[in-house]
Amino acid sequence: MTNEQFIERLQQPNWSVSCKTEQQVDLVLQACRTAGISSDKREEIIKVLRLPIDIGFSKYFDTIEYAHNGAFKFLELENITSWFFDAIKKE
């Protein structure tokens, strides 16, 4: 997968990534910044919240959002956690 394909996937709405560590949160936020779907204000909030945390992008949001305890389930977001971290390792 090329970096361009990776970014295109993130720009498509209706996904979430589950993060267990601060490092994982940083990787997701950096990828979102690169894909142009983030905001500084939202990132500041996400970085201070308790872990684990889910970070998601949906057609209902104009930026990334966060949730705890599977709260994104009602939006039917695709959990791309494994895909995301596998793709990051390949870069």
VOPAGU-2260 file (C-alpha; in pm, 1 decimal, decimal comma):
REM VOPAGU-2260
SITE   aa  ch    i         X         Y         Z
SITE  MET   A    0       0,0       0,0       0,0
SITE  THR   A    1     135,9     340,4     -92,2
SITE  ASN   A    2     121,6     642,0     131,2
SITE  GLU   A    3    -132,7     792,8    -108,4
SITE  GLN   A    4    -362,6     488,3     -78,7
SITE  PHE   A    5    -328,0     503,5     299,8
SITE  ILE   A    6    -432,0     869,8     307,3
SITE  GLU   A    7    -721,0     808,8      66,3
SITE  ARG   A    8    -856,0     536,9     295,2
SITE  LEU   A    9    -846,9     766,1     597,1
SITE  GLN   A   10   -1028,4    1039,6     404,6
SITE  GLN   A   11   -1320,2     803,3     347,5
SITE  PRO   A   12   -1562,7     841,3     639,4
SITE  ASN   A   13   -1702,5     578,6     871,8
SITE  TRP   A   14   -1395,2     430,5    1039,9
SITE  SER   A   15   -1253,9     410,3    1390,0
SITE  VAL   A   16    -921,1     307,1    1541,5
SITE  SER   A   17    -887,5     181,7    1899,3
SITE  CYS   A   18    -580,8     314,0    2081,1
SITE  LYS   A   19    -440,9     163,5    2400,3
SITE  THR   A   20    -124,6     375,1    2433,8
SITE  GLU   A   21     -23,8     738,0    2392,9
SITE  GLN   A   22     205,3     632,2    2107,3
SITE  GLN   A   23     -89,5     481,5    1919,4
SITE  VAL   A   24    -290,8     800,6    1973,6
SITE  ASP   A   25      -0,2    1006,0    1835,4
SITE  LEU   A   26      25,0     781,8    1525,5
SITE  VAL   A   27    -347,5     812,9    1451,8
SITE  LEU   A   28    -350,7    1189,7    1504,9
SITE  GLN   A   29     -44,8    1235,7    1280,9
SITE  ALA   A   30    -204,5    1024,9    1007,4
SITE  CYS   A   31    -526,7    1226,7    1036,5
SITE  ARG   A   32    -329,7    1551,4    1008,7
SITE  THR   A   33    -157,4    1420,5     695,7
SITE  ALA   A   34    -495,6    1319,8     550,1
SITE  GLY   A   35    -640,1    1664,3     627,4
SITE  ILE   A   36    -919,2    1540,9     856,4
SITE  SER   A   37    -800,8    1672,4    1188,8
SITE  SER   A   38    -809,5    1989,1    1392,8
SITE  ASP   A   39    -567,3    2123,3    1651,5
SITE  LYS   A   40    -847,2    2185,1    1900,4
SITE  ARG   A   41    -979,8    1828,2    1877,6
SITE  GLU   A   42    -626,9    1680,9    1899,2
SITE  GLU   A   43    -559,0    1870,7    2223,0
SITE  ILE   A   44    -872,3    1719,7    2377,3
SITE  ILE   A   45    -794,3    1366,5    2260,7
SITE  LYS   A   46    -438,1    1377,5    2397,4
SITE  VAL   A   47    -551,6    1446,3    2755,4
SITE  LEU   A   48    -830,8    1190,0    2776,6
SITE  ARG   A   49    -796,7     855,7    2950,9
SITE  LEU   A   50    -693,1     547,2    2761,5
SITE  PRO   A   51    -805,8     331,9    2593,7
SITE  ILE   A   52    -977,1     560,4    2347,4
SITE  ASP   A   53   -1136,6     518,6    2005,6
SITE  ILE   A   54   -1066,0     780,6    1740,1
SITE  GLY   A   55   -1309,8     795,0    1451,1
SITE  PHE   A   56   -1411,9     977,0    1137,6
SITE  SER   A   57   -1772,1     965,9    1018,1
SITE  LYS   A   58   -1987,4    1133,8     758,2
SITE  TYR   A   59   -2162,1    1295,5    1057,1
SITE  PHE   A   60   -1841,3    1468,5    1178,0
SITE  ASP   A   61   -1648,0    1746,6    1010,3
SITE  THR   A   62   -1333,7    1635,2    1193,7
SITE  ILE   A   63   -1207,3    1341,0    1393,9
SITE  GLU   A   64   -1396,9    1249,1    1709,4
SITE  TYR   A   65   -1327,7    1032,9    2011,9
SITE  ALA   A   66   -1522,7     787,2    2221,0
SITE  HIS   A   67   -1481,8     543,6    2507,6
SITE  ASN   A   68   -1625,1     197,3    2562,9
SITE  GLY   A   69   -1735,4     134,8    2205,2
SITE  ALA   A   70   -1962,6     438,6    2186,3
SITE  PHE   A   71   -1908,3     457,8    1808,1
SITE  LYS   A   72   -2108,0     137,6    1760,4
SITE  PHE   A   73   -2431,9     329,6    1707,9
SITE  LEU   A   74   -2269,5     503,3    1408,6
SITE  GLU   A   75   -2167,2     169,5    1258,2
SITE  LEU   A   76   -1808,4     280,0    1201,9
SITE  GLU   A   77   -1574,0      17,5    1059,9
SITE  ASN   A   78   -1301,7     -67,2    1309,0
SITE  ILE   A   79    -979,3     -41,2    1105,5
SITE  THR   A   80    -740,9     -77,5    1399,2
SITE  SER   A   81    -554,7    -383,6    1268,7
SITE  TRP   A   82    -538,5    -247,4     914,3
SITE  PHE   A   83    -415,3      92,7    1036,1
SITE  PHE   A   84    -131,4     -32,4    1254,8
SITE  ASP   A   85     -27,7    -297,1     999,4
SITE  ALA   A   86     -11,6     -28,1     729,0
SITE  ILE   A   87     192,7     201,3     955,8
SITE  LYS   A   88     447,6     -77,7    1016,1
SITE  LYS   A   89     491,4    -121,0     639,1
SITE  GLU   A   90     568,9     247,7     582,6
